[in-house]
C-alpha cells in the first residue's frame, strides 16, 4: 500500500509573443477563413495571426480537401507530428510532437491530447471522431505545462468539434483501405434545432479484417440559447469496440459526458465553467480487466485590466477511480489533483507580448497493489 501527497509549484519563464517577420509577407496569402479563425492556445481567444504561441490550425475546409475520414488522419501532413496506428489486441494510436511521445494506454508522457479541452482515455481517441463533427484542430507546439499540466510539456493537440447548428445539416461518408488489415469506415451526421435546443448527432462504424475488429462510435452535442451573453453546451460520446485476437476477445467501452457554461459578464470579463465525466472499461479475455471513472471540474475567469493586461485565473480538479485486474496482479488507485493557475498577457505593443504564468498543483495518489 502506498500513499503520498505531492505539492508541485512551477514558475514560468517569460514567453515572448514576438511577431514573426514573415507574418506580414504571408498575411496576404492567408485565406479569409484562416484569418478569422479563433484559437484558444492560451485559454483566451485570439485570431491565429495574433496568438502568442506556435500554433497550427486545421480547419473544416482543409479537412475536406485532405479527404480525411477522422481526426487522426487529419494530422498526417502536419510537420513535426509523427503518427502510428494499430488494431491488434494491444494496439493503439500513437503520436509524437517534436519527437516526444503522447500519453499511451497505461503510461504518461508529455504530448497532451484533448477533445474540446477534455482529456480522453481510449486506445483510439482521435480516430473515433469523424471529420463531419470537427470544426478545427489546434496543434500547440512547445511547453504548455503551466496552463494544461505537466503532461503538455512538448505540446497539445486539441480537437474542437462543431457546435450544434441552428439549421438542418447532414452528411455521410465512407472509405475502404485495401491493405494487410483491409479496413472500411462509414459515418453519418445529422444536425437540427428544435425550439431553443440545438442538436448535432454523429455515428461512425469501423471494421478491419485483421483480427476481426469492429468499432461503433456515437457522438451527440447540444446547445441551449440562453441569451446573447450566455452559452450552455452539453456533449456525449459512446465508443464500443470488439476485437478477436487469436481467439481471445478484447472489449473496450468508453462513455463521455461534458457540460460547458460560458458567461460574458461584460465587455471586459468572462467566466467559464466545465464538468467532464468519463467511464472507461477494457477487458481482454483471460489476461486483464481495466475499469476507470474519471471526473474533472474547471472554473476559469478572464478580465482585461487597462489596455494591456489580459488576466486569466482558474481552478481545476481532476480525479480518477482506477482498477487494473490481471491473473497475478491487482492495482487500485484513486488519484486526484487540485490545480490553480494564473496568467497575464501583457501587450507591450501591437507586435510584442509577454505572457508570465504561474501554476500550483496539489496531488494525491493512493495506490493499493496486491
C-alpha positions as CSV (number, residue, x, y, z in Angstrom):
1,X,0.0,0.0,0.0
2,X,1.4,3.4,-0.9
3,X,0.2,6.9,-0.4
4,X,1.9,10.2,-1.0
5,X,1.0,13.8,-1.3
6,X,3.0,16.0,-3.7
7,X,2.9,19.8,-4.0
8,X,4.1,21.0,-7.3
9,X,5.0,24.7,-7.8
10,X,6.0,25.9,-11.2
11,X,7.1,29.4,-12.2
12,X,7.0,30.3,-15.9
13,X,9.8,32.0,-17.6
14,X,8.7,34.9,-19.7
15,X,7.2,33.8,-23.0
16,X,7.8,36.3,-25.7
17,X,5.0,36.8,-28.2
18,X,7.1,38.4,-30.8
19,X,5.6,38.9,-34.2
20,X,7.1,36.7,-36.9
21,X,8.8,38.9,-39.5
22,X,7.5,36.6,-42.2
23,X,3.9,37.1,-41.0
24,X,3.4,40.4,-42.8
25,X,4.6,38.8,-46.1
26,X,2.4,35.8,-45.7
27,X,-0.7,37.5,-44.4
28,X,-1.9,38.5,-47.8
29,X,-1.7,34.8,-48.8
30,X,-3.8,33.5,-45.9
31,X,-7.3,32.7,-46.7
32,X,-10.2,34.8,-45.3
33,X,-11.3,31.8,-43.3
34,X,-7.9,31.3,-41.7
35,X,-7.5,35.0,-40.8
36,X,-10.8,35.0,-38.9
37,X,-10.2,31.7,-37.1
38,X,-10.2,32.0,-33.3
39,X,-7.9,29.8,-31.3
40,X,-7.6,29.1,-27.5
41,X,-3.9,28.2,-27.2
42,X,-3.5,30.5,-24.1
43,X,-7.0,29.7,-22.8
44,X,-8.1,33.1,-24.1
45,X,-9.5,33.8,-27.6
46,X,-7.2,35.1,-30.3
47,X,-7.1,35.2,-34.0
48,X,-4.5,32.8,-35.4
49,X,-2.2,35.6,-36.6
50,X,-2.3,37.2,-33.1
51,X,-1.8,34.2,-30.8
52,X,1.4,34.3,-28.8
53,X,2.1,30.6,-29.2
54,X,3.5,28.3,-32.0
55,X,0.0,27.2,-33.1
56,X,-1.1,25.3,-36.2
57,X,-4.8,25.1,-37.1
58,X,-6.5,22.6,-39.4
59,X,-9.9,24.0,-40.5
60,X,-13.0,22.1,-41.5
61,X,-12.5,23.2,-45.1
62,X,-8.9,21.9,-45.1
63,X,-10.2,18.6,-43.8
64,X,-12.5,18.3,-46.8
65,X,-9.5,18.9,-49.2
66,X,-7.4,16.3,-47.4
67,X,-10.1,13.7,-47.8
68,X,-9.5,12.6,-44.2
69,X,-12.1,10.4,-42.5
70,X,-11.2,11.1,-38.9
71,X,-9.2,13.4,-36.7
72,X,-6.1,11.1,-36.7
73,X,-5.9,11.0,-40.4
74,X,-6.1,14.8,-40.5
75,X,-2.8,15.1,-38.6
76,X,-0.8,13.0,-41.1
77,X,0.6,16.0,-43.0
78,X,1.3,18.3,-40.1
79,X,5.1,19.0,-39.8
80,X,6.6,17.9,-36.5
81,X,4.0,15.3,-35.7
82,X,4.6,11.6,-36.2
83,X,1.6,9.2,-36.1
84,X,1.1,5.5,-35.7
85,X,-1.9,3.2,-35.6
86,X,-2.5,-0.4,-34.9
87,X,-5.6,-2.5,-34.3
88,X,-4.1,-5.6,-32.6
89,X,-5.1,-6.8,-29.2
90,X,-2.8,-4.3,-27.5
91,X,-2.8,-1.8,-30.4
92,X,-3.5,1.9,-30.1
93,X,-2.9,5.3,-31.6
94,X,0.5,6.9,-31.1
95,X,1.6,10.5,-31.5
96,X,4.8,12.4,-31.2
97,X,5.2,16.2,-31.1
98,X,8.8,17.2,-31.7
99,X,9.9,13.6,-31.1
100,X,8.2,13.3,-27.7
101,X,5.5,10.7,-27.2
102,X,1.9,11.3,-26.4
103,X,0.2,9.6,-23.4
104,X,-0.3,5.9,-24.3
105,X,-2.6,3.2,-23.0
106,X,-1.2,2.9,-19.5
107,X,1.7,5.4,-19.4
108,X,2.0,9.2,-19.1
109,X,4.1,11.4,-21.3
110,X,4.4,15.0,-22.4
111,X,2.3,15.5,-25.5
112,X,-1.3,16.1,-24.5
113,X,-4.4,15.0,-26.5
114,X,-7.6,17.0,-25.8
115,X,-11.2,16.8,-27.3
116,X,-13.0,20.1,-26.7
117,X,-10.4,20.7,-24.0
118,X,-11.1,17.4,-22.2
119,X,-8.7,14.5,-21.7
120,X,-10.0,11.4,-23.3
121,X,-9.0,7.9,-22.1
122,X,-9.1,5.5,-25.0
123,X,-6.8,3.4,-27.2
124,X,-8.1,5.3,-30.2
125,X,-9.3,8.8,-29.1
126,X,-8.7,10.6,-32.4
127,X,-9.7,8.0,-34.9
128,X,-13.1,7.8,-33.1
129,X,-14.0,11.3,-34.3
130,X,-15.3,11.6,-37.9
131,X,-14.4,14.8,-39.8
132,X,-18.1,15.7,-40.2
133,X,-18.0,16.5,-36.4
134,X,-14.8,18.6,-36.5
135,X,-14.8,22.4,-36.5
136,X,-11.0,22.6,-36.3
137,X,-7.9,21.0,-34.8
138,X,-5.4,23.2,-32.9
139,X,-1.8,22.0,-32.6
140,X,0.1,24.0,-30.0
141,X,3.8,23.2,-30.1
142,X,6.2,23.8,-27.2
143,X,5.8,23.7,-23.4
144,X,2.3,24.4,-22.2
145,X,2.5,22.8,-18.7
146,X,1.6,26.0,-16.9
147,X,-1.9,26.1,-18.3
148,X,-2.6,22.4,-19.2
149,X,-0.5,20.5,-16.6
150,X,2.8,18.6,-16.7
151,X,1.6,16.2,-19.5
152,X,1.8,19.1,-22.0
153,X,5.5,19.7,-22.0
154,X,6.0,19.2,-25.7
155,X,2.7,20.4,-27.0
156,X,-1.1,20.0,-27.2
157,X,-3.4,18.6,-29.8
158,X,-6.9,19.9,-29.2
159,X,-9.8,18.7,-31.4
160,X,-12.7,21.2,-31.4
161,X,-16.0,19.7,-32.5
162,X,-18.7,21.6,-34.3
163,X,-21.3,23.5,-32.4
164,X,-24.8,22.2,-32.6
165,X,-26.3,24.1,-35.6
166,X,-29.3,26.4,-35.7
167,X,-30.5,24.9,-39.1
168,X,-30.7,21.5,-40.6
169,X,-27.4,19.9,-41.7
170,X,-26.5,16.4,-42.7
171,X,-23.6,14.4,-44.2
172,X,-22.5,10.8,-45.0
173,X,-19.0,9.4,-45.7
174,X,-17.4,6.1,-46.4
175,X,-14.0,4.7,-47.2
176,X,-12.2,1.4,-47.9
177,X,-8.5,0.7,-47.5
178,X,-7.0,-2.4,-49.2
179,X,-4.0,-3.4,-47.0
180,X,-3.0,-6.1,-44.6
181,X,-5.9,-5.0,-42.4
182,X,-8.5,-4.4,-45.2
183,X,-10.3,-1.7,-43.2
184,X,-13.5,0.2,-44.1
185,X,-15.3,3.1,-42.4
186,X,-18.8,4.6,-42.7
187,X,-20.1,7.7,-40.9
188,X,-23.2,9.8,-40.9
189,X,-24.1,13.0,-39.1
190,X,-27.3,15.0,-38.6
191,X,-27.9,18.4,-37.1
192,X,-31.0,20.5,-36.4
193,X,-32.7,22.9,-34.0
194,X,-35.9,22.1,-32.0
195,X,-37.2,25.1,-30.1
196,X,-34.2,26.5,-28.1
197,X,-32.3,23.2,-28.3
198,X,-29.6,22.9,-31.0
199,X,-28.6,19.3,-31.7
200,X,-25.9,17.5,-33.6
201,X,-25.5,13.7,-33.9
202,X,-22.9,11.5,-35.4
203,X,-22.5,7.7,-35.9
204,X,-19.3,6.0,-37.1
205,X,-18.5,2.4,-37.8
206,X,-15.1,0.9,-38.3
207,X,-14.3,-2.7,-39.4
208,X,-11.0,-4.4,-40.2
209,X,-10.5,-8.0,-41.3
210,X,-7.2,-8.2,-39.4
211,X,-8.1,-9.7,-36.0
212,X,-11.8,-9.1,-36.9
213,X,-12.1,-5.7,-35.3
214,X,-15.5,-3.8,-35.1
215,X,-15.9,-0.4,-33.5
216,X,-19.0,1.7,-33.2
217,X,-18.8,5.4,-32.1
218,X,-21.7,7.7,-31.3
219,X,-21.4,11.4,-30.6
220,X,-24.1,14.0,-29.6
221,X,-23.7,17.7,-29.0
222,X,-26.4,20.0,-27.7
223,X,-26.6,23.8,-27.3
224,X,-29.2,25.9,-25.4
225,X,-29.9,29.5,-26.3
226,X,-29.9,31.4,-23.0
227,X,-29.2,34.9,-24.3
228,X,-26.6,36.9,-26.1
229,X,-24.0,36.7,-23.3
230,X,-24.6,33.1,-22.1
231,X,-23.8,29.9,-23.9
232,X,-24.6,26.4,-22.5
233,X,-23.4,23.2,-24.2
234,X,-23.7,19.5,-23.5
235,X,-21.9,16.7,-25.3
236,X,-21.8,12.9,-25.0
237,X,-19.7,10.3,-26.7
238,X,-20.0,6.5,-26.7
239,X,-17.4,4.2,-28.2
240,X,-17.7,0.4,-28.2
241,X,-15.0,-1.9,-29.7
242,X,-14.8,-5.6,-30.1
243,X,-11.6,-7.3,-31.3
244,X,-10.9,-11.0,-31.8
245,X,-7.2,-11.6,-31.1
246,X,-6.2,-15.2,-31.7
247,X,-9.4,-16.5,-30.3
248,X,-9.5,-14.1,-27.3
249,X,-12.0,-11.2,-27.3
250,X,-10.9,-7.6,-26.4
251,X,-13.8,-5.4,-25.5
252,X,-13.3,-1.6,-24.9
253,X,-16.2,0.6,-23.9
254,X,-15.9,4.4,-23.4
255,X,-18.6,6.8,-22.2
256,X,-18.0,10.5,-22.0
257,X,-20.2,13.4,-20.9
258,X,-19.3,17.1,-20.7
259,X,-21.2,20.3,-19.8
260,X,-19.8,23.8,-20.5
261,X,-21.2,27.1,-19.4
262,X,-19.8,30.3,-20.8
263,X,-20.9,33.7,-19.5
264,X,-19.7,37.0,-21.0
265,X,-20.1,39.1,-17.8
266,X,-19.4,42.4,-19.5
267,X,-17.3,43.8,-22.3
268,X,-14.0,43.1,-20.4
269,X,-14.6,40.0,-18.3
270,X,-15.9,36.4,-18.8
271,X,-16.5,33.3,-16.7
272,X,-16.3,29.7,-18.0
273,X,-17.3,26.5,-16.0
274,X,-16.8,22.9,-17.2
275,X,-17.7,19.5,-16.0
276,X,-16.3,16.3,-17.6
277,X,-17.1,12.7,-16.7
278,X,-15.7,9.6,-18.3
279,X,-16.3,5.9,-17.8
280,X,-13.8,3.5,-19.3
281,X,-13.9,-0.3,-19.4
282,X,-11.3,-2.5,-21.1
283,X,-11.4,-6.3,-20.9
284,X,-9.0,-8.8,-22.5
285,X,-10.3,-12.4,-22.0
286,X,-8.0,-14.3,-19.6
287,X,-5.4,-11.5,-19.5
288,X,-6.7,-8.4,-17.7
289,X,-9.6,-6.0,-17.0
290,X,-9.4,-2.3,-16.6
291,X,-12.1,-0.1,-15.0
292,X,-11.8,3.7,-14.7
293,X,-14.2,6.5,-13.7
294,X,-12.6,9.9,-14.3
295,X,-14.1,13.3,-13.4
296,X,-12.9,16.8,-14.0
297,X,-14.2,20.2,-13.0
298,X,-12.8,23.6,-14.1
299,X,-13.6,27.3,-13.4
300,X,-11.8,30.0,-15.4
301,X,-12.2,33.8,-15.1
302,X,-10.7,36.2,-17.6
303,X,-10.6,40.0,-17.3
304,X,-8.9,42.9,-19.1
305,X,-7.2,45.4,-16.9
306,X,-6.5,48.7,-18.6
307,X,-5.5,48.3,-22.2
308,X,-2.6,45.9,-21.9
309,X,-3.2,43.3,-19.2
310,X,-5.5,40.3,-20.0
311,X,-5.5,38.2,-16.8
312,X,-6.7,34.6,-16.6
313,X,-7.2,32.8,-13.3
314,X,-8.5,29.3,-12.9
315,X,-9.1,26.3,-10.7
316,X,-9.1,22.7,-11.9
317,X,-9.8,19.4,-10.1
318,X,-9.1,16.0,-11.7
319,X,-9.8,12.6,-10.1
320,X,-9.7,9.0,-11.3
321,X,-11.1,5.9,-9.7
322,X,-8.9,3.3,-11.4
323,X,-8.7,-0.5,-11.1
324,X,-6.5,-3.0,-13.0
325,X,-7.0,-6.7,-12.5
326,X,-4.8,-9.4,-14.0
327,X,-4.4,-13.1,-13.0
328,X,-1.3,-12.3,-10.9
329,X,-1.8,-8.7,-10.1
330,X,-4.4,-6.2,-8.9
331,X,-3.9,-2.4,-8.8
332,X,-6.5,0.0,-7.4
333,X,-5.9,3.8,-7.5
334,X,-7.9,6.8,-6.6
335,X,-5.6,9.7,-7.5
336,X,-6.8,13.3,-7.6
337,X,-5.3,16.7,-8.1
338,X,-6.3,20.3,-7.3
339,X,-4.7,23.0,-9.5
340,X,-4.6,26.8,-9.5
341,X,-3.2,28.8,-12.4
342,X,-2.7,32.4,-13.2
343,X,-1.7,34.1,-16.4
344,X,-1.2,37.7,-17.5
345,X,-0.9,38.5,-21.2
346,X,0.9,41.8,-21.2
347,X,0.7,43.7,-24.5
348,X,3.7,46.0,-24.8
349,X,3.0,46.9,-28.4
350,X,0.9,45.6,-31.4
351,X,3.7,43.1,-32.2
352,X,5.2,42.3,-28.8
353,X,3.6,40.4,-25.9
354,X,4.9,38.9,-22.7
355,X,3.0,36.1,-21.0
356,X,4.1,35.3,-17.5
357,X,2.2,32.5,-15.8
358,X,2.1,30.5,-12.6
359,X,0.6,27.1,-11.8
360,X,0.3,25.4,-8.4
361,X,-0.7,21.8,-8.1
362,X,-1.6,19.6,-5.1
363,X,-1.5,15.9,-5.9
364,X,-2.6,12.8,-4.0
365,X,-2.1,9.3,-5.4
366,X,-3.5,6.4,-3.4
367,X,-2.1,3.1,-4.7
368,X,-3.2,-0.3,-3.4
369,X,-1.5,-3.3,-5.1
370,X,-2.0,-7.0,-4.4
